[in-house]
Amino acid sequence: MAVMTPRIAAALAAGALAILISPPAPASAHAVLSSSNPIQGAVLASAPAEVVLTFTESVRQVPDKILVLGPDGKRVDKGEPTFAGAVVTIPVDQSGGNGTYLVSYRVISADSHPVAGGYTYSVGAPSVAPTLERSEDTNQVVATAIKVAKYLGYAGLVLVVGPVLVLCLLWPARLSRRRVAAVVWTGMGLVGFATVAAVWLQGPYTAGGGIFDVSGGQVRDVLATTFGTAHLVRLGLLVAIALLLRPLLRGPNESGKADQILLVVLGGAALLTWPIAGHPAASPVAAVSVVVDAVHLASMSIWLGGLVMLVGFLLRQANERELGAVLPVWSRWAALAVSALVLAGTVQALIEVSTPDALVSTTYGGLSLAKVGLLARVIGVAAYARRLVRRRIAADEPRKIRRAVWVELGITAVVLAVSAVLVQTTPARTAAANEALGATADYYSENIASNLYNLQVDIDPAAVGNNSVHLYAYDLSGKPLKVVEWKGTAALPANDVAPIEIPLLALTDNHATGELTFSLAGDWQLRFTVRISDIDQATVTATVPVT
């Protein structure tokens, strides 16, 4: 006997089709390269001993995916790069000669998405830039497979959570559980398959390889991350949940209350593994985002899973008296689940979208609006079904509510597909920040010499408002120099603006950063005092034109 009716299968297939026809997108990520030393397009008098990349959040290494090519196309990076939170330092061989160098990087963002890019700088004078033979783009087959796996995982949740809840609290004792058990086991299989597939695909996804370009080392690396740990925990919880489900699916008297309470606890823990392995864990308020996303998943699974039980079984098998008892209770459940879904979705949107402009100008915002539009239609249909239940028409004429439920299922299958694409899309707040960084064409960069050191000063965007300051100290031969203390001030003598202290934070031995607000346009005088020992220090001055 079939596990699912043809219509349920068709609804799920419609959702999968929506994923497959969605346009390909670049690798989603939170982290953004906020600054570098040398900066893009810089022309240096001598070759640097290292390249420093600073991102907007902590990143992790992808083996052999960070390199520096010299003018002759040969690698000049030496040894492994060092990772210190958001700062990546790449040692460079200084004997590469004059010309243009290419820096290429691929790292893993805090939310497990890859971040890839590159830029050039020159030594002496620019030349023809070297090219990278291999592509750092994400394989589109892998990207689509990840979306499909996420969709199957969501579909599996729907086929487990809602049906189990209905079996525990609403299922008429006289009806057989055999076909429902088949649906639940199908859902468990889908969740298990999606979990294993996610771990498998994460390796080529982060490395930029094909779907079968997976090694044992890659799998070990994935399992050592928060993403991998969350998926391992999910698999373990699935095994424990399966053991508790067996007696429940056999009959109403086979499972005790204690087992059912434990089942709820384990199910809640399993739901938390989805947000922990995704965007919510890297949001500005991670704890809130993780809980809200878990509530979002739970309410979705209860609502849609309950609809599957209604249209697939209860409206076909239950008699009028049973429907009269079940439907009013389910109607209240559905109203609560939808309310929780909308509330959780609103909180998610406020966190991930951030601004009205990001809502309409980013892919994430557009997908969120599409999801809201679809949910509004579903809620309208659900309200119609609730009116039927209140007027007791549903128990007398189940065909009317069955048609309404089919419409709900058809639209929500597409909603699931949109959700699967959404979790692989850069959040709107990050995309807007990326655009702002990319739009910053003006910056100040200069190498200032003293009798003790050379100081590379980078200021972005060198405009009225908030600015980021990065300082890099080198000895007179161009090697990184350990700094004991950093001090800085900014003044605008032409407008009688007295020197303002610049708070500086050391990121590495030779690299410090700070935030500076230019209140007016003009030629600002910046003074930096760098102390390299108890008695050795020198002060340099930079004139920064601020527009």
GUVO-343357 format. One record per residue (C-alpha): residue number from 1; z, y, x. Coordinates in steps of 0.05 Angstrom, whole numbers. Layout:
BEGIN
+------+--------+--------+--------+
: nuro :      z :      y :      x :
+------+--------+--------+--------+
:  NUM :      Z :      Y :      X :
...
+------+--------+--------+--------+
END
This chain:
BEGIN
+------+--------+--------+--------+
: nuro :      z :      y :      x :
+------+--------+--------+--------+
:    1 :      0 :      0 :      0 :
:    2 :    -17 :     69 :     26 :
:    3 :     37 :    109 :     60 :
:    4 :     13 :    175 :     32 :
:    5 :    -31 :    192 :    -27 :
:    6 :   -102 :    214 :    -10 :
:    7 :    -86 :    285 :    -33 :
:    8 :    -26 :    292 :     14 :
:    9 :    -69 :    266 :     71 :
:   10 :   -123 :    316 :     52 :
:   11 :    -73 :    373 :     51 :
:   12 :    -49 :    355 :    121 :
:   13 :   -120 :    347 :    145 :
:   14 :   -136 :    417 :    119 :
:   15 :    -80 :    444 :    162 :
:   16 :   -105 :    407 :    223 :
:   17 :   -175 :    434 :    211 :
:   18 :   -147 :    505 :    209 :
:   19 :   -120 :    493 :    279 :
:   20 :   -185 :    464 :    306 :
:   21 :   -228 :    522 :    281 :
:   22 :   -180 :    575 :    307 :
:   23 :   -211 :    616 :    363 :
:   24 :   -190 :    599 :    434 :
:   25 :   -138 :    646 :    464 :
:   26 :   -115 :    660 :    535 :
:   27 :    -52 :    628 :    560 :
:   28 :      8 :    654 :    521 :
:   29 :     65 :    682 :    561 :
:   30 :    124 :    728 :    561 :
:   31 :    126 :    747 :    635 :
:   32 :     82 :    802 :    660 :
:   33 :     69 :    824 :    731 :
:   34 :    103 :    892 :    732 :
:   35 :     93 :    911 :    805 :
:   36 :     69 :    884 :    871 :
:   37 :     72 :    901 :    944 :
:   38 :     19 :    914 :    968 :
:   39 :     -5 :    944 :    903 :
:   40 :    -73 :    933 :    872 :
:   41 :   -127 :    967 :    912 :
:   42 :    -81 :    991 :    968 :
:   43 :   -113 :   1002 :   1037 :
:   44 :    -61 :    988 :   1091 :
:   45 :    -63 :   1008 :   1164 :
:   46 :    -36 :    940 :   1186 :
:   47 :    -30 :    872 :   1154 :
:   48 :     35 :    860 :   1115 :
:   49 :     82 :    803 :   1134 :
:   50 :     91 :    785 :   1061 :
:   51 :     66 :    798 :    991 :
:   52 :    119 :    811 :    937 :
:   53 :    105 :    800 :    863 :
:   54 :    155 :    826 :    812 :
:   55 :    151 :    802 :    740 :
:   56 :    185 :    827 :    677 :
:   57 :    227 :    764 :    672 :
:   58 :    246 :    702 :    712 :
:   59 :    189 :    656 :    731 :
:   60 :    184 :    586 :    761 :
:   61 :    135 :    557 :    811 :
:   62 :     72 :    517 :    796 :
:   63 :     59 :    476 :    860 :
:   64 :      2 :    502 :    903 :
:   65 :    -18 :    556 :    853 :
:   66 :      3 :    617 :    892 :
:   67 :    -42 :    636 :    950 :
:   68 :    -70 :    694 :    991 :
:   69 :   -142 :    691 :   1016 :
:   70 :   -165 :    732 :   1076 :
:   71 :   -232 :    768 :   1082 :
:   72 :   -264 :    704 :   1108 :
:   73 :   -242 :    665 :   1047 :
:   74 :   -189 :    625 :   1085 :
:   75 :   -117 :    621 :   1063 :
:   76 :    -69 :    666 :   1101 :
:   77 :     -6 :    651 :   1061 :
:   78 :     41 :    608 :   1103 :
:   79 :     97 :    564 :   1078 :
:   80 :    124 :    561 :   1008 :
:   81 :    136 :    625 :    968 :
:   82 :    208 :    640 :    950 :
:   83 :    230 :    652 :    878 :
:   84 :    289 :    697 :    863 :
:   85 :    290 :    707 :    788 :
:   86 :    232 :    754 :    772 :
:   87 :    214 :    766 :    845 :
:   88 :    165 :    722 :    883 :
:   89 :    158 :    732 :    958 :
:   90 :     97 :    702 :    994 :
:   91 :     98 :    699 :   1070 :
:   92 :     31 :    720 :   1100 :
:   93 :     -1 :    708 :   1168 :
:   94 :    -15 :    777 :   1198 :
:   95 :    -73 :    753 :   1240 :
:   96 :   -123 :    752 :   1183 :
:   97 :   -162 :    812 :   1207 :
:   98 :   -187 :    874 :   1172 :
:   99 :   -220 :    872 :   1104 :
:  100 :   -202 :    856 :   1032 :
:  101 :   -151 :    803 :   1013 :
:  102 :   -144 :    766 :    947 :
:  103 :    -75 :    748 :    918 :
:  104 :    -78 :    694 :    865 :
:  105 :    -18 :    669 :    826 :
:  106 :      0 :    621 :    770 :
:  107 :     74 :    615 :    751 :
:  108 :    113 :    590 :    691 :
:  109 :    146 :    640 :    645 :
:  110 :    217 :    630 :    618 :
:  111 :    188 :    605 :    552 :
:  112 :    148 :    550 :    589 :
:  113 :     80 :    585 :    583 :
:  114 :     37 :    595 :    645 :
:  115 :     23 :    664 :    673 :
:  116 :    -39 :    671 :    716 :
:  117 :    -73 :    729 :    750 :
:  118 :    -94 :    761 :    815 :
:  119 :   -111 :    825 :    851 :
:  120 :   -138 :    851 :    917 :
:  121 :   -113 :    896 :    973 :
:  122 :   -146 :    915 :   1039 :
:  123 :   -126 :    922 :   1112 :
:  124 :   -162 :    974 :   1154 :
:  125 :   -220 :    984 :   1106 :
:  126 :   -245 :    948 :   1043 :
:  127 :   -297 :    893 :   1048 :
:  128 :   -329 :    843 :   1000 :
:  129 :   -271 :    810 :    964 :
:  130 :   -263 :    734 :    974 :
:  131 :   -272 :    690 :    914 :
:  132 :   -230 :    632 :    889 :
:  133 :   -269 :    568 :    877 :
:  134 :   -221 :    538 :    827 :
:  135 :   -208 :    569 :    759 :
:  136 :   -138 :    589 :    738 :
:  137 :   -155 :    590 :    664 :
:  138 :   -120 :    543 :    616 :
:  139 :   -163 :    483 :    596 :
:  140 :   -183 :    496 :    523 :
:  141 :   -179 :    422 :    506 :
:  142 :   -107 :    421 :    530 :
:  143 :    -91 :    486 :    493 :
:  144 :   -120 :    458 :    428 :
:  145 :    -85 :    391 :    438 :
:  146 :    -18 :    427 :    445 :
:  147 :    -29 :    463 :    378 :
:  148 :    -48 :    398 :    344 :
:  149 :     14 :    364 :    373 :
:  150 :     58 :    420 :    348 :
:  151 :     26 :    415 :    279 :
:  152 :     38 :    339 :    277 :
:  153 :    110 :    352 :    297 :
:  154 :    120 :    401 :    240 :
:  155 :     85 :    354 :    191 :
:  156 :    132 :    298 :    215 :
:  157 :    192 :    342 :    201 :
:  158 :    168 :    355 :    131 :
:  159 :    159 :    280 :    118 :
:  160 :    229 :    265 :    143 :
:  161 :    277 :    321 :    124 :
:  162 :    256 :    334 :     52 :
:  163 :    248 :    261 :     31 :
:  164 :    314 :    240 :     62 :
:  165 :    351 :    296 :     26 :
:  166 :    319 :    277 :    -40 :
:  167 :    336 :    203 :    -29 :
:  168 :    409 :    220 :    -15 :
:  169 :    421 :    267 :    -73 :
:  170 :    366 :    264 :   -126 :
:  171 :    331 :    197 :   -124 :
:  172 :    338 :    156 :   -189 :
:  173 :    375 :     90 :   -174 :
:  174 :    324 :     48 :   -212 :
:  175 :    264 :     69 :   -170 :
:  176 :    243 :     31 :   -108 :
:  177 :    251 :     64 :    -40 :
:  178 :    198 :     23 :     -5 :
:  179 :    140 :     72 :     -7 :
:  180 :    186 :    131 :      8 :
:  181 :    213 :     93 :     68 :
:  182 :    141 :     86 :     93 :
:  183 :    132 :    162 :     87 :
:  184 :    197 :    175 :    125 :
:  185 :    179 :    126 :    181 :
:  186 :    110 :    159 :    185 :
:  187 :    145 :    226 :    194 :
:  188 :    191 :    197 :    248 :
:  189 :    130 :    169 :    284 :
:  190 :     94 :    236 :    281 :
:  191 :    154 :    273 :    309 :
:  192 :    162 :    221 :    365 :
:  193 :     88 :    223 :    382 :
:  194 :     87 :    299 :    382 :
:  195 :    148 :    301 :    428 :
:  196 :    118 :    253 :    479 :
:  197 :     50 :    288 :    474 :
:  198 :     84 :    356 :    488 :
:  199 :    116 :    330 :    551 :
:  200 :     50 :    298 :    573 :
:  201 :      8 :    360 :    560 :
:  202 :     57 :    409 :    591 :
:  203 :     38 :    387 :    661 :
:  204 :    -37 :    402 :    656 :
:  205 :    -22 :    463 :    613 :
:  206 :     20 :    496 :    666 :
:  207 :    -24 :    473 :    724 :
:  208 :    -90 :    490 :    690 :
:  209 :   -117 :    419 :    692 :
:  210 :   -153 :    374 :    642 :
:  211 :   -119 :    331 :    590 :
:  212 :   -117 :    270 :    635 :
:  213 :   -100 :    308 :    699 :
:  214 :    -27 :    285 :    697 :
:  215 :     13 :    257 :    755 :
:  216 :     82 :    227 :    758 :
:  217 :    105 :    287 :    798 :
:  218 :     82 :    334 :    743 :
:  219 :    120 :    294 :    691 :
:  220 :    183 :    295 :    734 :
:  221 :    176 :    370 :    743 :
:  222 :    168 :    381 :    668 :
:  223 :    229 :    337 :    652 :
:  224 :    271 :    378 :    702 :
:  225 :    260 :    442 :    661 :
:  226 :    294 :    467 :    598 :
:  227 :    230 :    450 :    561 :
:  228 :    232 :    378 :    585 :
:  229 :    306 :    370 :    574 :
:  230 :    300 :    394 :    502 :
:  231 :    245 :    343 :    489 :
:  232 :    285 :    286 :    522 :
:  233 :    345 :    304 :    479 :
:  234 :    300 :    304 :    418 :
:  235 :    275 :    234 :    433 :
:  236 :    347 :    209 :    442 :
:  237 :    368 :    240 :    377 :
:  238 :    307 :    210 :    341 :
:  239 :    331 :    140 :    363 :
:  240 :    401 :    153 :    337 :
:  241 :    373 :    182 :    272 :
:  242 :    328 :    121 :    263 :
:  243 :    388 :     75 :    267 :
:  244 :    424 :    115 :    212 :
:  245 :    361 :    118 :    169 :
:  246 :    350 :     43 :    164 :
:  247 :    408 :     28 :    115 :
:  248 :    395 :     92 :     76 :
:  249 :    322 :     73 :     64 :
:  250 :    341 :      3 :     42 :
:  251 :    383 :     24 :    -17 :
:  252 :    434 :     72 :    -46 :
:  253 :    494 :     29 :    -29 :
:  254 :    473 :     11 :     42 :
:  255 :    493 :     77 :     74 :
:  256 :    563 :    108 :     71 :
:  257 :    582 :    181 :     67 :
:  258 :    605 :    183 :    139 :
:  259 :    536 :    158 :    162 :
:  260 :    502 :    211 :    119 :
:  261 :    546 :    267 :    148 :
:  262 :    531 :    242 :    218 :
:  263 :    457 :    241 :    199 :
:  264 :    461 :    315 :    179 :
:  265 :    495 :    333 :    245 :
:  266 :    444 :    296 :    288 :
:  267 :    387 :    325 :    247 :
:  268 :    413 :    395 :    258 :
:  269 :    419 :    383 :    332 :
:  270 :    348 :    356 :    334 :
:  271 :    322 :    418 :    298 :
:  272 :    353 :    462 :    352 :
:  273 :    309 :    429 :    406 :
:  274 :    247 :    464 :    377 :
:  275 :    269 :    536 :    388 :
:  276 :    304 :    518 :    454 :
:  277 :    238 :    495 :    482 :
:  278 :    197 :    555 :    458 :
:  279 :    193 :    630 :    449 :
:  280 :    263 :    640 :    417 :
:  281 :    299 :    617 :    480 :
:  282 :    266 :    674 :    519 :
:  283 :    275 :    729 :    468 :
:  284 :    319 :    790 :    480 :
:  285 :    373 :    759 :    435 :
:  286 :    363 :    686 :    450 :
:  287 :    424 :    658 :    413 :
:  288 :    403 :    694 :    348 :
:  289 :    330 :    674 :    356 :
:  290 :    347 :    600 :    368 :
:  291 :    392 :    595 :    306 :
:  292 :    344 :    634 :    262 :
:  293 :    285 :    592 :    283 :
:  294 :    324 :    528 :    269 :
:  295 :    341 :    554 :    199 :
:  296 :    268 :    571 :    189 :
:  297 :    247 :    500 :    207 :
:  298 :    301 :    468 :    164 :
:  299 :    285 :    509 :    102 :
:  300 :    210 :    496 :    111 :
:  301 :    222 :    421 :    119 :
:  302 :    268 :    417 :     58 :
:  303 :    220 :    456 :     14 :
:  304 :    155 :    423 :     33 :
:  305 :    186 :    354 :     40 :
:  306 :    215 :    361 :    -29 :
:  307 :    146 :    380 :    -56 :
:  308 :    117 :    317 :    -24 :
:  309 :    170 :    276 :    -60 :
:  310 :    155 :    310 :   -126 :
:  311 :     80 :    304 :   -125 :
:  312 :     77 :    237 :    -90 :
:  313 :    131 :    199 :   -126 :
:  314 :    178 :    231 :   -177 :
:  315 :    126 :    263 :   -222 :
:  316 :     89 :    196 :   -223 :
:  317 :    146 :    147 :   -228 :
:  318 :    206 :    181 :   -260 :
:  319 :    214 :    181 :   -335 :
:  320 :    225 :    242 :   -379 :
:  321 :    301 :    236 :   -377 :
:  322 :    303 :    229 :   -302 :
:  323 :    256 :    288 :   -292 :
:  324 :    299 :    330 :   -338 :
:  325 :    358 :    317 :   -292 :
:  326 :    322 :    322 :   -225 :
:  327 :    275 :    382 :   -234 :
:  328 :    328 :    436 :   -250 :
:  329 :    368 :    416 :   -188 :
:  330 :    306 :    414 :   -144 :
:  331 :    284 :    482 :   -171 :
:  332 :    350 :    513 :   -148 :
:  333 :    343 :    479 :    -80 :
:  334 :    272 :    505 :    -73 :
:  335 :    294 :    576 :    -90 :
:  336 :    349 :    572 :    -37 :
:  337 :    302 :    542 :     15 :
:  338 :    249 :    595 :      3 :
:  339 :    301 :    651 :      6 :
:  340 :    326 :    624 :     73 :
:  341 :    254 :    617 :     97 :
:  342 :    237 :    689 :     80 :
:  343 :    303 :    716 :    110 :
:  344 :    296 :    677 :    174 :
:  345 :    222 :    696 :    180 :
:  346 :    240 :    770 :    171 :
:  347 :    292 :    767 :    226 :
:  348 :    242 :    730 :    271 :
:  349 :    190 :    784 :    258 :
:  350 :    239 :    840 :    273 :
:  351 :    255 :    808 :    340 :
:  352 :    186 :    785 :    362 :
:  353 :    142 :    841 :    333 :
:  354 :    188 :    899 :    348 :
:  355 :    143 :    957 :    325 :
:  356 :     97 :    970 :    266 :
:  357 :     39 :    984 :    314 :
:  358 :     48 :    916 :    348 :
:  359 :     45 :    884 :    279 :
:  360 :    -26 :    908 :    267 :
:  361 :    -53 :    913 :    338 :
:  362 :    -36 :    844 :    367 :
:  363 :    -58 :    772 :    352 :
:  364 :     14 :    752 :    340 :
:  365 :     22 :    808 :    289 :
:  366 :    -43 :    789 :    254 :
:  367 :    -22 :    716 :    249 :
:  368 :     46 :    737 :    223 :
:  369 :     13 :    779 :    169 :
:  370 :    -32 :    721 :    151 :
:  371 :     28 :    676 :    146 :
:  372 :     65 :    726 :    102 :
:  373 :      4 :    732 :     56 :
:  374 :     -1 :    656 :     49 :
:  375 :     73 :    650 :     36 :
:  376 :     70 :    704 :    -17 :
:  377 :     17 :    663 :    -54 :
:  378 :     58 :    600 :    -48 :
:  379 :    120 :    635 :    -74 :
:  380 :     81 :    660 :   -133 :
:  381 :     60 :    589 :   -150 :
:  382 :    131 :    565 :   -139 :
:  383 :    157 :    618 :   -187 :
:  384 :    107 :    593 :   -239 :
:  385 :    132 :    521 :   -229 :
:  386 :    204 :    545 :   -235 :
:  387 :    188 :    577 :   -302 :
:  388 :    159 :    511 :   -326 :
:  389 :    223 :    476 :   -306 :
:  390 :    267 :    527 :   -341 :
:  391 :    225 :    521 :   -404 :
:  392 :    231 :    444 :   -398 :
:  393 :    155 :    439 :   -400 :
:  394 :    153 :    401 :   -334 :
:  395 :    191 :    341 :   -360 :
:  396 :    148 :    337 :   -423 :
:  397 :     82 :    353 :   -389 :
:  398 :     88 :    334 :   -315 :
:  399 :     13 :    347 :   -304 :
:  400 :     24 :    422 :   -305 :
:  401 :     77 :    423 :   -252 :
:  402 :     39 :    370 :   -212 :
:  403 :    -21 :    417 :   -208 :
:  404 :     24 :    475 :   -187 :
:  405 :     56 :    432 :   -132 :
:  406 :    -12 :    411 :   -106 :
:  407 :    -31 :    484 :    -98 :
:  408 :     35 :    496 :    -61 :
:  409 :     22 :    438 :    -14 :
:  410 :    -50 :    458 :      0 :
:  411 :    -31 :    529 :     20 :
:  412 :     31 :    509 :     59 :
:  413 :     -9 :    458 :     99 :
:  414 :    -49 :    518 :    125 :
:  415 :     16 :    557 :    135 :
:  416 :     40 :    500 :    181 :
:  417 :    -25 :    506 :    220 :
:  418 :    -16 :    581 :    227 :
:  419 :     55 :    568 :    252 :
:  420 :     30 :    518 :    303 :
:  421 :    -19 :    570 :    330 :
:  422 :     34 :    625 :    326 :
:  423 :     84 :    590 :    372 :
:  424 :     29 :    586 :    426 :
:  425 :     12 :    660 :    419 :
:  426 :     43 :    716 :    460 :
:  427 :     96 :    751 :    417 :
:  428 :     75 :    819 :    393 :
:  429 :    129 :    857 :    429 :
:  430 :    107 :    825 :    495 :
:  431 :     32 :    835 :    481 :
:  432 :     45 :    908 :    467 :
:  433 :     84 :    914 :    532 :
:  434 :     28 :    879 :    569 :
:  435 :    -22 :    928 :    540 :
:  436 :     22 :    987 :    560 :
:  437 :     27 :    960 :    631 :
:  438 :    -48 :    948 :    633 :
:  439 :    -62 :   1017 :    608 :
:  440 :    -22 :   1048 :    664 :
:  441 :    -77 :   1069 :    712 :
:  442 :    -39 :   1123 :    749 :
:  443 :     15 :   1107 :    800 :
:  444 :     40 :   1133 :    866 :
:  445 :     41 :   1090 :    929 :
:  446 :     51 :   1112 :   1000 :
:  447 :     75 :   1083 :   1066 :
:  448 :    122 :   1133 :   1100 :
:  449 :    142 :   1125 :   1173 :
:  450 :    207 :   1143 :   1207 :
:  451 :    232 :   1130 :   1278 :
:  452 :    269 :   1068 :   1253 :
:  453 :    226 :   1038 :   1199 :
:  454 :    165 :   1043 :   1153 :
:  455 :    180 :   1051 :   1079 :
:  456 :    130 :   1031 :   1025 :
:  457 :    144 :   1074 :    963 :
:  458 :    113 :   1053 :    896 :
:  459 :    125 :   1093 :    832 :
:  460 :     96 :   1072 :    766 :
:  461 :     67 :   1109 :    727 :
:  462 :     83 :   1174 :    764 :
:  463 :     83 :   1210 :    697 :
:  464 :    132 :   1249 :    654 :
:  465 :    182 :   1200 :    624 :
:  466 :    211 :   1135 :    649 :
:  467 :    185 :   1109 :    716 :
:  468 :    198 :   1047 :    759 :
:  469 :    212 :   1057 :    833 :
:  470 :    201 :   1001 :    884 :
:  471 :    219 :   1009 :    957 :
:  472 :    199 :    960 :   1013 :
:  473 :    226 :    969 :   1084 :
:  474 :    190 :    942 :   1146 :
:  475 :    204 :    949 :   1219 :
:  476 :    155 :    986 :   1264 :
:  477 :    116 :    922 :   1276 :
:  478 :    107 :    910 :   1202 :
:  479 :    158 :    855 :   1191 :
:  480 :    208 :    857 :   1133 :
:  481 :    270 :    895 :   1152 :
:  482 :    340 :    879 :   1127 :
:  483 :    371 :    940 :   1095 :
:  484 :    446 :    951 :   1090 :
:  485 :    445 :   1010 :   1042 :
:  486 :    394 :   1047 :    999 :
:  487 :    400 :   1119 :    974 :
:  488 :    351 :   1163 :    938 :
:  489 :    346 :   1231 :    903 :
:  490 :    292 :   1268 :    864 :
:  491 :    285 :   1343 :    856 :
:  492 :    233 :   1393 :    828 :
:  493 :    245 :   1457 :    868 :
:  494 :    189 :   1496 :    833 :
:  495 :    227 :   1490 :    767 :
:  496 :    297 :   1495 :    797 :
:  497 :    313 :   1422 :    782 :
:  498 :    369 :   1403 :    831 :
:  499 :    368 :   1336 :    866 :
:  500 :    383 :   1278 :    819 :
:  501 :    409 :   1213 :    846 :
:  502 :    363 :   1152 :    837 :
:  503 :    405 :   1089 :    823 :
:  504 :    376 :   1035 :    869 :
:  505 :    388 :    960 :    864 :
:  506 :    372 :    913 :    923 :
:  507 :    329 :    855 :    900 :
:  508 :    318 :    824 :    969 :
:  509 :    338 :    844 :   1040 :
:  510 :    279 :    893 :   1046 :
:  511 :    263 :    908 :    972 :
:  512 :    301 :    954 :    925 :
:  513 :    283 :    979 :    855 :
:  514 :    307 :   1033 :    808 :
:  515 :    291 :   1072 :    745 :
:  516 :    276 :   1147 :    747 :
:  517 :    261 :   1196 :    691 :
:  518 :    214 :   1254 :    707 :
:  519 :    232 :   1308 :    656 :
:  520 :    175 :   1356 :    675 :
:  521 :    106 :   1354 :    706 :
:  522 :     99 :   1380 :    777 :
:  523 :    107 :   1361 :    850 :
:  524 :    173 :   1324 :    855 :
:  525 :    209 :   1318 :    922 :
:  526 :    238 :   1249 :    933 :
:  527 :    285 :   1234 :    991 :
:  528 :    304 :   1164 :   1012 :
:  529 :    358 :   1147 :   1062 :
:  530 :    356 :   1076 :   1088 :
:  531 :    413 :   1049 :   1130 :
:  532 :    397 :    987 :   1172 :
:  533 :    464 :    980 :   1209 :
:  534 :    532 :   1011 :   1212 :
:  535 :    504 :   1070 :   1252 :
:  536 :    428 :   1068 :   1245 :
:  537 :    397 :   1104 :   1187 :
:  538 :    340 :   1152 :   1174 :
:  539 :    316 :   1195 :   1116 :
:  540 :    243 :   1202 :   1094 :
:  541 :    212 :   1249 :   1042 :
:  542 :    156 :   1238 :    993 :
:  543 :    121 :   1289 :    949 :
:  544 :    101 :   1256 :    883 :
:  545 :     52 :   1292 :    836 :
:  546 :     76 :   1279 :    766 :
:  547 :     30 :   1291 :    707 :
+------+--------+--------+--------+
END
